[in-house]
Amino acid sequence: MGIDEHPQLFANHVIAKMVAHAMGDETVVERDDFTSMRVVFRERGGSWVALADGDISQVDRLRGIVKAWGKLPGRFKKTDWVI
């Protein structure tokens, strides 16, 4: 999967990997969360192309956004859904 063929899927994949790394695989990221993080990344000067090319400043920018998202109230784990 490359950024050229499916840019939104690429972005969501990168975000999901960062969330899993920062907060654990069980952290739930909903569709609106992906959208919000993509929008904030772009609004803060982020470039998905530069990130795909390995620009560490873009990685750091997205990491900060993911960490801020993780601190918002209402984050939960997949195991929290067990009834």
PDB file with one MODEL, atoms N, CA, C and O in Angstrom:
MODEL        1
ATOM      1  N   MET A   1       0.858  -1.166   0.000  1.00  0.00           N
ATOM      2  CA  MET A   1       0.000   0.000   0.000  1.00  0.00           C
ATOM      3  C   MET A   1       0.900   1.223   0.000  1.00  0.00           C
ATOM      4  O   MET A   1       1.748   1.383   0.878  1.00  0.00           O
ATOM      5  N   GLY A   2       0.715   2.064  -0.969  1.00  0.00           N
ATOM      6  CA  GLY A   2       1.517   3.269  -1.037  1.00  0.00           C
ATOM      7  C   GLY A   2       0.651   4.507  -0.946  1.00  0.00           C
ATOM      8  O   GLY A   2      -0.568   4.454  -1.106  1.00  0.00           O
ATOM      9  N   ILE A   3       1.302   5.602  -0.689  1.00  0.00           N
ATOM     10  CA  ILE A   3       0.573   6.864  -0.567  1.00  0.00           C
ATOM     11  C   ILE A   3      -0.029   7.290  -1.896  1.00  0.00           C
ATOM     12  O   ILE A   3      -1.077   7.936  -1.924  1.00  0.00           O
ATOM     13  N   ASP A   4       0.623   6.935  -2.997  1.00  0.00           N
ATOM     14  CA  ASP A   4       0.125   7.347  -4.311  1.00  0.00           C
ATOM     15  C   ASP A   4      -1.174   6.654  -4.684  1.00  0.00           C
ATOM     16  O   ASP A   4      -2.053   7.265  -5.292  1.00  0.00           O
ATOM     17  N   GLU A   5      -1.302   5.374  -4.322  1.00  0.00           N
ATOM     18  CA  GLU A   5      -2.489   4.615  -4.711  1.00  0.00           C
ATOM     19  C   GLU A   5      -3.677   4.901  -3.795  1.00  0.00           C
ATOM     20  O   GLU A   5      -4.804   5.049  -4.267  1.00  0.00           O
ATOM     21  N   HIS A   6      -3.432   4.977  -2.509  1.00  0.00           N
ATOM     22  CA  HIS A   6      -4.500   5.122  -1.523  1.00  0.00           C
ATOM     23  C   HIS A   6      -4.049   6.045  -0.385  1.00  0.00           C
ATOM     24  O   HIS A   6      -3.706   5.564   0.695  1.00  0.00           O
ATOM     25  N   PRO A   7      -4.046   7.343  -0.610  1.00  0.00           N
ATOM     26  CA  PRO A   7      -3.492   8.251   0.411  1.00  0.00           C
ATOM     27  C   PRO A   7      -4.205   8.201   1.758  1.00  0.00           C
ATOM     28  O   PRO A   7      -3.555   8.266   2.801  1.00  0.00           O
ATOM     29  N   GLN A   8      -5.528   8.087   1.750  1.00  0.00           N
ATOM     30  CA  GLN A   8      -6.265   8.064   3.016  1.00  0.00           C
ATOM     31  C   GLN A   8      -5.975   6.768   3.773  1.00  0.00           C
ATOM     32  O   GLN A   8      -5.804   6.787   4.992  1.00  0.00           O
ATOM     33  N   LEU A   9      -5.919   5.653   3.062  1.00  0.00           N
ATOM     34  CA  LEU A   9      -5.607   4.379   3.710  1.00  0.00           C
ATOM     35  C   LEU A   9      -4.191   4.388   4.274  1.00  0.00           C
ATOM     36  O   LEU A   9      -3.939   3.868   5.361  1.00  0.00           O
ATOM     37  N   PHE A  10      -3.268   4.988   3.516  1.00  0.00           N
ATOM     38  CA  PHE A  10      -1.896   5.116   4.002  1.00  0.00           C
ATOM     39  C   PHE A  10      -1.868   5.917   5.307  1.00  0.00           C
ATOM     40  O   PHE A  10      -1.257   5.493   6.288  1.00  0.00           O
ATOM     41  N   ALA A  11      -2.530   7.069   5.310  1.00  0.00           N
ATOM     42  CA  ALA A  11      -2.558   7.927   6.496  1.00  0.00           C
ATOM     43  C   ALA A  11      -3.172   7.183   7.679  1.00  0.00           C
ATOM     44  O   ALA A  11      -2.622   7.217   8.780  1.00  0.00           O
ATOM     45  N   ASN A  12      -4.292   6.517   7.467  1.00  0.00           N
ATOM     46  CA  ASN A  12      -4.946   5.779   8.553  1.00  0.00           C
ATOM     47  C   ASN A  12      -4.048   4.659   9.081  1.00  0.00           C
ATOM     48  O   ASN A  12      -4.012   4.408  10.285  1.00  0.00           O
ATOM     49  N   HIS A  13      -3.338   4.001   8.201  1.00  0.00           N
ATOM     50  CA  HIS A  13      -2.440   2.923   8.590  1.00  0.00           C
ATOM     51  C   HIS A  13      -1.317   3.470   9.480  1.00  0.00           C
ATOM     52  O   HIS A  13      -0.994   2.882  10.513  1.00  0.00           O
ATOM     53  N   VAL A  14      -0.735   4.582   9.078  1.00  0.00           N
ATOM     54  CA  VAL A  14       0.343   5.190   9.865  1.00  0.00           C
ATOM     55  C   VAL A  14      -0.182   5.629  11.226  1.00  0.00           C
ATOM     56  O   VAL A  14       0.467   5.399  12.246  1.00  0.00           O
ATOM     57  N   ILE A  15      -1.347   6.255  11.246  1.00  0.00           N
ATOM     58  CA  ILE A  15      -1.946   6.690  12.513  1.00  0.00           C
ATOM     59  C   ILE A  15      -2.207   5.484  13.414  1.00  0.00           C
ATOM     60  O   ILE A  15      -1.882   5.514  14.601  1.00  0.00           O
ATOM     61  N   ALA A  16      -2.792   4.427  12.857  1.00  0.00           N
ATOM     62  CA  ALA A  16      -3.092   3.228  13.651  1.00  0.00           C
ATOM     63  C   ALA A  16      -1.820   2.633  14.240  1.00  0.00           C
ATOM     64  O   ALA A  16      -1.818   2.204  15.394  1.00  0.00           O
ATOM     65  N   LYS A  17      -0.746   2.601  13.471  1.00  0.00           N
ATOM     66  CA  LYS A  17       0.524   2.069  13.971  1.00  0.00           C
ATOM     67  C   LYS A  17       1.078   2.939  15.103  1.00  0.00           C
ATOM     68  O   LYS A  17       1.586   2.422  16.098  1.00  0.00           O
ATOM     69  N   MET A  18       0.976   4.260  14.945  1.00  0.00           N
ATOM     70  CA  MET A  18       1.467   5.155  15.999  1.00  0.00           C
ATOM     71  C   MET A  18       0.640   5.017  17.266  1.00  0.00           C
ATOM     72  O   MET A  18       1.190   5.012  18.368  1.00  0.00           O
ATOM     73  N   VAL A  19      -0.669   4.907  17.121  1.00  0.00           N
ATOM     74  CA  VAL A  19      -1.535   4.727  18.292  1.00  0.00           C
ATOM     75  C   VAL A  19      -1.175   3.418  18.988  1.00  0.00           C
ATOM     76  O   VAL A  19      -1.034   3.383  20.211  1.00  0.00           O
ATOM     77  N   ALA A  20      -1.026   2.350  18.220  1.00  0.00           N
ATOM     78  CA  ALA A  20      -0.686   1.052  18.808  1.00  0.00           C
ATOM     79  C   ALA A  20       0.655   1.115  19.528  1.00  0.00           C
ATOM     80  O   ALA A  20       0.815   0.542  20.606  1.00  0.00           O
ATOM     81  N   HIS A  21       1.607   1.807  18.936  1.00  0.00           N
ATOM     82  CA  HIS A  21       2.928   1.909  19.553  1.00  0.00           C
ATOM     83  C   HIS A  21       2.893   2.764  20.822  1.00  0.00           C
ATOM     84  O   HIS A  21       3.519   2.421  21.825  1.00  0.00           O
ATOM     85  N   ALA A  22       2.167   3.866  20.772  1.00  0.00           N
ATOM     86  CA  ALA A  22       2.147   4.806  21.900  1.00  0.00           C
ATOM     87  C   ALA A  22       1.217   4.365  23.026  1.00  0.00           C
ATOM     88  O   ALA A  22       1.510   4.594  24.200  1.00  0.00           O
ATOM     89  N   MET A  23       0.093   3.733  22.674  1.00  0.00           N
ATOM     90  CA  MET A  23      -0.922   3.439  23.682  1.00  0.00           C
ATOM     91  C   MET A  23      -1.342   1.979  23.755  1.00  0.00           C
ATOM     92  O   MET A  23      -2.168   1.617  24.593  1.00  0.00           O
ATOM     93  N   GLY A  24      -0.796   1.150  22.905  1.00  0.00           N
ATOM     94  CA  GLY A  24      -1.115  -0.266  22.939  1.00  0.00           C
ATOM     95  C   GLY A  24      -2.078  -0.667  21.833  1.00  0.00           C
ATOM     96  O   GLY A  24      -2.882   0.136  21.361  1.00  0.00           O
ATOM     97  N   ASP A  25      -1.977  -1.923  21.434  1.00  0.00           N
ATOM     98  CA  ASP A  25      -2.793  -2.462  20.339  1.00  0.00           C
ATOM     99  C   ASP A  25      -4.287  -2.459  20.634  1.00  0.00           C
ATOM    100  O   ASP A  25      -5.101  -2.471  19.710  1.00  0.00           O
ATOM    101  N   GLU A  26      -4.649  -2.442  21.890  1.00  0.00           N
ATOM    102  CA  GLU A  26      -6.052  -2.535  22.270  1.00  0.00           C
ATOM    103  C   GLU A  26      -6.787  -1.191  22.211  1.00  0.00           C
ATOM    104  O   GLU A  26      -8.009  -1.156  22.358  1.00  0.00           O
ATOM    105  N   THR A  27      -6.074  -0.099  22.001  1.00  0.00           N
ATOM    106  CA  THR A  27      -6.704   1.219  21.962  1.00  0.00           C
ATOM    107  C   THR A  27      -7.592   1.335  20.731  1.00  0.00           C
ATOM    108  O   THR A  27      -7.170   1.034  19.615  1.00  0.00           O
ATOM    109  N   VAL A  28      -8.811   1.768  20.946  1.00  0.00           N
ATOM    110  CA  VAL A  28      -9.791   1.891  19.867  1.00  0.00           C
ATOM    111  C   VAL A  28      -9.671   3.256  19.209  1.00  0.00           C
ATOM    112  O   VAL A  28      -9.695   4.290  19.875  1.00  0.00           O
ATOM    113  N   VAL A  29      -9.540   3.238  17.876  1.00  0.00           N
ATOM    114  CA  VAL A  29      -9.523   4.467  17.083  1.00  0.00           C
ATOM    115  C   VAL A  29     -10.725   4.399  16.152  1.00  0.00           C
ATOM    116  O   VAL A  29     -10.795   3.538  15.275  1.00  0.00           O
ATOM    117  N   GLU A  30     -11.654   5.299  16.345  1.00  0.00           N
ATOM    118  CA  GLU A  30     -12.859   5.304  15.523  1.00  0.00           C
ATOM    119  C   GLU A  30     -12.638   6.121  14.251  1.00  0.00           C
ATOM    120  O   GLU A  30     -11.670   6.875  14.155  1.00  0.00           O
ATOM    121  N   ARG A  31     -13.522   5.973  13.289  1.00  0.00           N
ATOM    122  CA  ARG A  31     -13.405   6.643  11.995  1.00  0.00           C
ATOM    123  C   ARG A  31     -13.233   8.153  12.145  1.00  0.00           C
ATOM    124  O   ARG A  31     -12.397   8.755  11.472  1.00  0.00           O
ATOM    125  N   ASP A  32     -14.018   8.759  13.024  1.00  0.00           N
ATOM    126  CA  ASP A  32     -13.906  10.209  13.238  1.00  0.00           C
ATOM    127  C   ASP A  32     -12.556  10.594  13.839  1.00  0.00           C
ATOM    128  O   ASP A  32     -12.045  11.684  13.583  1.00  0.00           O
ATOM    129  N   ASP A  33     -11.981   9.695  14.640  1.00  0.00           N
ATOM    130  CA  ASP A  33     -10.667   9.961  15.222  1.00  0.00           C
ATOM    131  C   ASP A  33      -9.597  10.029  14.134  1.00  0.00           C
ATOM    132  O   ASP A  33      -8.748  10.920  14.147  1.00  0.00           O
ATOM    133  N   PHE A  34      -9.642   9.088  13.196  1.00  0.00           N
ATOM    134  CA  PHE A  34      -8.699   9.110  12.073  1.00  0.00           C
ATOM    135  C   PHE A  34      -8.836  10.421  11.304  1.00  0.00           C
ATOM    136  O   PHE A  34      -7.845  11.080  10.989  1.00  0.00           O
ATOM    137  N   THR A  35     -10.080  10.784  11.010  1.00  0.00           N
ATOM    138  CA  THR A  35     -10.329  12.012  10.264  1.00  0.00           C
ATOM    139  C   THR A  35      -9.783  13.223  11.006  1.00  0.00           C
ATOM    140  O   THR A  35      -9.113  14.070  10.415  1.00  0.00           O
ATOM    141  N   SER A  36     -10.066  13.301  12.284  1.00  0.00           N
ATOM    142  CA  SER A  36      -9.600  14.436  13.089  1.00  0.00           C
ATOM    143  C   SER A  36      -8.083  14.530  13.090  1.00  0.00           C
ATOM    144  O   SER A  36      -7.527  15.614  12.910  1.00  0.00           O
ATOM    145  N   MET A  37      -7.414  13.411  13.290  1.00  0.00           N
ATOM    146  CA  MET A  37      -5.958  13.438  13.337  1.00  0.00           C
ATOM    147  C   MET A  37      -5.354  13.788  11.980  1.00  0.00           C
ATOM    148  O   MET A  37      -4.345  14.490  11.915  1.00  0.00           O
ATOM    149  N   ARG A  38      -5.965  13.305  10.896  1.00  0.00           N
ATOM    150  CA  ARG A  38      -5.477  13.670   9.557  1.00  0.00           C
ATOM    151  C   ARG A  38      -5.626  15.164   9.317  1.00  0.00           C
ATOM    152  O   ARG A  38      -4.717  15.807   8.793  1.00  0.00           O
ATOM    153  N   VAL A  39      -6.777  15.718   9.702  1.00  0.00           N
ATOM    154  CA  VAL A  39      -7.034  17.147   9.493  1.00  0.00           C
ATOM    155  C   VAL A  39      -6.073  17.996  10.323  1.00  0.00           C
ATOM    156  O   VAL A  39      -5.489  18.951   9.809  1.00  0.00           O
ATOM    157  N   VAL A  40      -5.907  17.660  11.581  1.00  0.00           N
ATOM    158  CA  VAL A  40      -4.999  18.424  12.450  1.00  0.00           C
ATOM    159  C   VAL A  40      -3.568  18.336  11.913  1.00  0.00           C
ATOM    160  O   VAL A  40      -2.849  19.335  11.906  1.00  0.00           O
ATOM    161  N   PHE A  41      -3.158  17.166  11.468  1.00  0.00           N
ATOM    162  CA  PHE A  41      -1.816  16.999  10.910  1.00  0.00           C
ATOM    163  C   PHE A  41      -1.603  17.950   9.736  1.00  0.00           C
ATOM    164  O   PHE A  41      -0.574  18.622   9.653  1.00  0.00           O
ATOM    165  N   ARG A  42      -2.571  18.004   8.838  1.00  0.00           N
ATOM    166  CA  ARG A  42      -2.448  18.900   7.677  1.00  0.00           C
ATOM    167  C   ARG A  42      -2.499  20.367   8.104  1.00  0.00           C
ATOM    168  O   ARG A  42      -1.740  21.190   7.593  1.00  0.00           O
ATOM    169  N   GLU A  43      -3.389  20.693   9.037  1.00  0.00           N
ATOM    170  CA  GLU A  43      -3.501  22.081   9.502  1.00  0.00           C
ATOM    171  C   GLU A  43      -2.231  22.556  10.200  1.00  0.00           C
ATOM    172  O   GLU A  43      -1.929  23.749  10.194  1.00  0.00           O
ATOM    173  N   ARG A  44      -1.504  21.655  10.785  1.00  0.00           N
ATOM    174  CA  ARG A  44      -0.256  22.004  11.486  1.00  0.00           C
ATOM    175  C   ARG A  44       0.957  21.927  10.554  1.00  0.00           C
ATOM    176  O   ARG A  44       2.100  21.913  11.011  1.00  0.00           O
ATOM    177  N   GLY A  45       0.698  21.879   9.257  1.00  0.00           N
ATOM    178  CA  GLY A  45       1.788  21.891   8.291  1.00  0.00           C
ATOM    179  C   GLY A  45       2.336  20.527   7.941  1.00  0.00           C
ATOM    180  O   GLY A  45       3.410  20.424   7.348  1.00  0.00           O
ATOM    181  N   GLY A  46       1.616  19.479   8.299  1.00  0.00           N
ATOM    182  CA  GLY A  46       2.072  18.128   8.017  1.00  0.00           C
ATOM    183  C   GLY A  46       1.954  17.773   6.545  1.00  0.00           C
ATOM    184  O   GLY A  46       1.086  18.280   5.834  1.00  0.00           O
ATOM    185  N   SER A  47       2.826  16.909   6.110  1.00  0.00           N
ATOM    186  CA  SER A  47       2.826  16.423   4.727  1.00  0.00           C
ATOM    187  C   SER A  47       2.939  14.908   4.749  1.00  0.00           C
ATOM    188  O   SER A  47       3.928  14.356   5.230  1.00  0.00           O
ATOM    189  N   TRP A  48       1.921  14.244   4.227  1.00  0.00           N
ATOM    190  CA  TRP A  48       1.941  12.782   4.191  1.00  0.00           C
ATOM    191  C   TRP A  48       3.013  12.284   3.243  1.00  0.00           C
ATOM    192  O   TRP A  48       3.618  11.239   3.483  1.00  0.00           O
ATOM    193  N   VAL A  49       3.255  13.016   2.173  1.00  0.00           N
ATOM    194  CA  VAL A  49       4.299  12.620   1.213  1.00  0.00           C
ATOM    195  C   VAL A  49       5.666  12.684   1.888  1.00  0.00           C
ATOM    196  O   VAL A  49       6.464  11.755   1.770  1.00  0.00           O
ATOM    197  N   ALA A  50       5.937  13.781   2.596  1.00  0.00           N
ATOM    198  CA  ALA A  50       7.215  13.909   3.301  1.00  0.00           C
ATOM    199  C   ALA A  50       7.342  12.835   4.373  1.00  0.00           C
ATOM    200  O   ALA A  50       8.426  12.286   4.566  1.00  0.00           O
ATOM    201  N   LEU A  51       6.260  12.528   5.070  1.00  0.00           N
ATOM    202  CA  LEU A  51       6.282  11.481   6.081  1.00  0.00           C
ATOM    203  C   LEU A  51       6.619  10.138   5.432  1.00  0.00           C
ATOM    204  O   LEU A  51       7.429   9.374   5.957  1.00  0.00           O
ATOM    205  N   ALA A  52       5.995   9.858   4.292  1.00  0.00           N
ATOM    206  CA  ALA A  52       6.261   8.602   3.579  1.00  0.00           C
ATOM    207  C   ALA A  52       7.706   8.529   3.101  1.00  0.00           C
ATOM    208  O   ALA A  52       8.272   7.443   2.975  1.00  0.00           O
ATOM    209  N   ASP A  53       8.300   9.693   2.836  1.00  0.00           N
ATOM    210  CA  ASP A  53       9.702   9.744   2.397  1.00  0.00           C
ATOM    211  C   ASP A  53      10.674   9.683   3.568  1.00  0.00           C
ATOM    212  O   ASP A  53      11.888   9.687   3.369  1.00  0.00           O
ATOM    213  N   GLY A  54      10.142   9.626   4.799  1.00  0.00           N
ATOM    214  CA  GLY A  54      10.987   9.452   5.967  1.00  0.00           C
ATOM    215  C   GLY A  54      11.395  10.725   6.685  1.00  0.00           C
ATOM    216  O   GLY A  54      12.330  10.711   7.486  1.00  0.00           O
ATOM    217  N   ASP A  55      10.708  11.823   6.412  1.00  0.00           N
ATOM    218  CA  ASP A  55      11.030  13.091   7.090  1.00  0.00           C
ATOM    219  C   ASP A  55      10.697  12.975   8.569  1.00  0.00           C
ATOM    220  O   ASP A  55       9.528  12.894   8.947  1.00  0.00           O
ATOM    221  N   ILE A  56      11.728  12.968   9.399  1.00  0.00           N
ATOM    222  CA  ILE A  56      11.548  12.741  10.831  1.00  0.00           C
ATOM    223  C   ILE A  56      10.747  13.853  11.498  1.00  0.00           C
ATOM    224  O   ILE A  56      10.072  13.611  12.499  1.00  0.00           O
ATOM    225  N   SER A  57      10.813  15.074  10.957  1.00  0.00           N
ATOM    226  CA  SER A  57      10.029  16.166  11.554  1.00  0.00           C
ATOM    227  C   SER A  57       8.540  15.908  11.374  1.00  0.00           C
ATOM    228  O   SER A  57       7.733  16.295  12.219  1.00  0.00           O
ATOM    229  N   GLN A  58       8.177  15.259  10.282  1.00  0.00           N
ATOM    230  CA  GLN A  58       6.769  14.909  10.060  1.00  0.00           C
ATOM    231  C   GLN A  58       6.339  13.801  11.016  1.00  0.00           C
ATOM    232  O   GLN A  58       5.216  13.803  11.522  1.00  0.00           O
ATOM    233  N   VAL A  59       7.237  12.863  11.255  1.00  0.00           N
ATOM    234  CA  VAL A  59       6.948  11.787  12.209  1.00  0.00           C
ATOM    235  C   VAL A  59       6.736  12.385  13.597  1.00  0.00           C
ATOM    236  O   VAL A  59       5.796  12.018  14.301  1.00  0.00           O
ATOM    237  N   ASP A  60       7.610  13.302  13.984  1.00  0.00           N
ATOM    238  CA  ASP A  60       7.488  13.953  15.295  1.00  0.00           C
ATOM    239  C   ASP A  60       6.189  14.743  15.401  1.00  0.00           C
ATOM    240  O   ASP A  60       5.533  14.724  16.442  1.00  0.00           O
ATOM    241  N   ARG A  61       5.818  15.436  14.327  1.00  0.00           N
ATOM    242  CA  ARG A  61       4.582  16.222  14.319  1.00  0.00           C
ATOM    243  C   ARG A  61       3.380  15.305  14.527  1.00  0.00           C
ATOM    244  O   ARG A  61       2.510  15.599  15.347  1.00  0.00           O
ATOM    245  N   LEU A  62       3.327  14.206  13.796  1.00  0.00           N
ATOM    246  CA  LEU A  62       2.203  13.276  13.926  1.00  0.00           C
ATOM    247  C   LEU A  62       2.215  12.600  15.294  1.00  0.00           C
ATOM    248  O   LEU A  62       1.158  12.375  15.883  1.00  0.00           O
ATOM    249  N   ARG A  63       3.388  12.279  15.798  1.00  0.00           N
ATOM    250  CA  ARG A  63       3.489  11.651  17.122  1.00  0.00           C
ATOM    251  C   ARG A  63       2.879  12.565  18.190  1.00  0.00           C
ATOM    252  O   ARG A  63       2.170  12.094  19.079  1.00  0.00           O
ATOM    253  N   GLY A  64       3.152  13.860  18.102  1.00  0.00           N
ATOM    254  CA  GLY A  64       2.586  14.812  19.053  1.00  0.00           C
ATOM    255  C   GLY A  64       1.070  14.862  18.979  1.00  0.00           C
ATOM    256  O   GLY A  64       0.392  14.966  20.001  1.00  0.00           O
ATOM    257  N   ILE A  65       0.546  14.787  17.771  1.00  0.00           N
ATOM    258  CA  ILE A  65      -0.908  14.804  17.576  1.00  0.00           C
ATOM    259  C   ILE A  65      -1.528  13.538  18.160  1.00  0.00           C
ATOM    260  O   ILE A  65      -2.555  13.604  18.834  1.00  0.00           O
ATOM    261  N   VAL A  66      -0.913  12.397  17.905  1.00  0.00           N
ATOM    262  CA  VAL A  66      -1.423  11.126  18.426  1.00  0.00           C
ATOM    263  C   VAL A  66      -1.390  11.124  19.958  1.00  0.00           C
ATOM    264  O   VAL A  66      -2.337  10.668  20.600  1.00  0.00           O
ATOM    265  N   LYS A  67      -0.310  11.628  20.536  1.00  0.00           N
ATOM    266  CA  LYS A  67      -0.229  11.680  22.000  1.00  0.00           C
ATOM    267  C   LYS A  67      -1.288  12.602  22.578  1.00  0.00           C
ATOM    268  O   LYS A  67      -1.899  12.277  23.596  1.00  0.00           O
ATOM    269  N   ALA A  68      -1.516  13.742  21.951  1.00  0.00           N
ATOM    270  CA  ALA A  68      -2.554  14.668  22.421  1.00  0.00           C
ATOM    271  C   ALA A  68      -3.930  14.009  22.313  1.00  0.00           C
ATOM    272  O   ALA A  68      -4.751  14.137  23.221  1.00  0.00           O
ATOM    273  N   TRP A  69      -4.183  13.312  21.218  1.00  0.00           N
ATOM    274  CA  TRP A  69      -5.452  12.600  21.034  1.00  0.00           C
ATOM    275  C   TRP A  69      -5.627  11.558  22.142  1.00  0.00           C
ATOM    276  O   TRP A  69      -6.723  11.398  22.680  1.00  0.00           O
ATOM    277  N   GLY A  70      -4.560  10.863  22.476  1.00  0.00           N
ATOM    278  CA  GLY A  70      -4.627   9.823  23.504  1.00  0.00           C
ATOM    279  C   GLY A  70      -4.948  10.357  24.887  1.00  0.00           C
ATOM    280  O   GLY A  70      -5.440   9.618  25.740  1.00  0.00           O
ATOM    281  N   LYS A  71      -4.675  11.639  25.118  1.00  0.00           N
ATOM    282  CA  LYS A  71      -4.957  12.243  26.421  1.00  0.00           C
ATOM    283  C   LYS A  71      -6.382  12.781  26.530  1.00  0.00           C
ATOM    284  O   LYS A  71      -6.821  13.170  27.613  1.00  0.00           O
ATOM    285  N   LEU A  72      -7.097  12.803  25.417  1.00  0.00           N
ATOM    286  CA  LEU A  72      -8.483  13.277  25.455  1.00  0.00           C
ATOM    287  C   LEU A  72      -9.339  12.309  26.275  1.00  0.00           C
ATOM    288  O   LEU A  72      -9.088  11.104  26.277  1.00  0.00           O
ATOM    289  N   PRO A  73     -10.344  12.833  26.968  1.00  0.00           N
ATOM    290  CA  PRO A  73     -11.236  11.930  27.711  1.00  0.00           C
ATOM    291  C   PRO A  73     -12.024  11.052  26.754  1.00  0.00           C
ATOM    292  O   PRO A  73     -12.315  11.451  25.626  1.00  0.00           O
ATOM    293  N   GLY A  74     -12.361   9.876  27.203  1.00  0.00           N
ATOM    294  CA  GLY A  74     -13.183   8.978  26.390  1.00  0.00           C
ATOM    295  C   GLY A  74     -12.400   7.941  25.614  1.00  0.00           C
ATOM    296  O   GLY A  74     -12.997   7.175  24.859  1.00  0.00           O
ATOM    297  N   ARG A  75     -11.093   7.887  25.768  1.00  0.00           N
ATOM    298  CA  ARG A  75     -10.299   6.843  25.104  1.00  0.00           C
ATOM    299  C   ARG A  75     -10.569   5.537  25.827  1.00  0.00           C
ATOM    300  O   ARG A  75     -10.640   5.502  27.055  1.00  0.00           O
ATOM    301  N   PHE A  76     -10.716   4.477  25.072  1.00  0.00           N
ATOM    302  CA  PHE A  76     -10.943   3.186  25.703  1.00  0.00           C
ATOM    303  C   PHE A  76     -10.280   2.084  24.905  1.00  0.00           C
ATOM    304  O   PHE A  76      -9.846   2.283  23.770  1.00  0.00           O
ATOM    305  N   LYS A  77     -10.212   0.924  25.520  1.00  0.00           N
ATOM    306  CA  LYS A  77      -9.561  -0.248  24.935  1.00  0.00           C
ATOM    307  C   LYS A  77     -10.626  -1.211  24.418  1.00  0.00           C
ATOM    308  O   LYS A  77     -11.781  -1.160  24.843  1.00  0.00           O
ATOM    309  N   LYS A  78     -10.233  -2.077  23.510  1.00  0.00           N
ATOM    310  CA  LYS A  78     -11.157  -3.075  22.961  1.00  0.00           C
ATOM    311  C   LYS A  78     -11.727  -3.953  24.058  1.00  0.00           C
ATOM    312  O   LYS A  78     -12.885  -4.364  23.978  1.00  0.00           O
ATOM    313  N   THR A  79     -10.939  -4.246  25.077  1.00  0.00           N
ATOM    314  CA  THR A  79     -11.402  -5.105  26.164  1.00  0.00           C
ATOM    315  C   THR A  79     -12.467  -4.400  27.013  1.00  0.00           C
ATOM    316  O   THR A  79     -13.198  -5.065  27.748  1.00  0.00           O
ATOM    317  N   ASP A  80     -12.568  -3.072  26.926  1.00  0.00           N
ATOM    318  CA  ASP A  80     -13.606  -2.356  27.650  1.00  0.00           C
ATOM    319  C   ASP A  80     -14.994  -2.636  27.075  1.00  0.00           C
ATOM    320  O   ASP A  80     -16.003  -2.396  27.737  1.00  0.00           O
ATOM    321  N   TRP A  81     -15.043  -3.144  25.846  1.00  0.00           N
ATOM    322  CA  TRP A  81     -16.322  -3.413  25.191  1.00  0.00           C
ATOM    323  C   TRP A  81     -16.930  -4.743  25.579  1.00  0.00           C
ATOM    324  O   TRP A  81     -18.086  -5.009  25.249  1.00  0.00           O
ATOM    325  N   VAL A  82     -16.192  -5.572  26.262  1.00  0.00           N
ATOM    326  CA  VAL A  82     -16.677  -6.890  26.630  1.00  0.00           C
ATOM    327  C   VAL A  82     -17.874  -6.758  27.552  1.00  0.00           C
ATOM    328  O   VAL A  82     -17.841  -6.033  28.547  1.00  0.00           O
ATOM    329  N   ILE A  83     -18.924  -7.469  27.202  1.00  0.00           N
ATOM    330  CA  ILE A  83     -20.167  -7.395  27.981  1.00  0.00           C
ATOM    331  C   ILE A  83     -20.292  -8.630  28.836  1.00  0.00           C
ATOM    332  O   ILE A  83     -21.267  -8.774  29.573  1.00  0.00           O
TER     333      ILE A  83
ENDMDL
END
